[in-house]
Amino acid sequence: MTYDELATTGSGLLLFGVAAGQTWLVAVAFALTLGGALLVRCTFRRGKGADEA
């Protein structure tokens, strides 16, 4: 069984259409990801260097 490319099946356009129609959802997901990354960056191993246990 072979699978066609995204361009010939139209899946890429479908995925983009869903993402473009739900921009608020994409924005919320991006904000949560960025917030989580900043939280880990600012609070994990606070006050310790990379070479400390």
KAPEPE-V38697 format. One record per backbone hydrogen bond with DSSP energy under -1.0 kcal/mol. CO is the residue of the C=O (numbers start at 0). NH is the residue of the N-H. If there is no record, write none. Layout:
# KAPEPE-V38697
co->CO nh->NH
co->CO nh->NH
This chain:
# KAPEPE-V38697
co->4 nh->8
co->5 nh->9
co->9 nh->13
co->10 nh->14
co->11 nh->15
co->12 nh->16
co->13 nh->17
co->14 nh->18
co->15 nh->19
co->16 nh->20
co->21 nh->25
co->22 nh->26
co->23 nh->27
co->24 nh->28
co->25 nh->29
co->26 nh->30
co->27 nh->31
co->28 nh->32
co->29 nh->33
co->30 nh->34
co->31 nh->35
co->32 nh->36
co->33 nh->37
co->34 nh->38
co->35 nh->39
co->36 nh->40
co->37 nh->41
co->38 nh->42
co->39 nh->43
co->42 nh->45
co->44 nh->47
co->48 nh->51
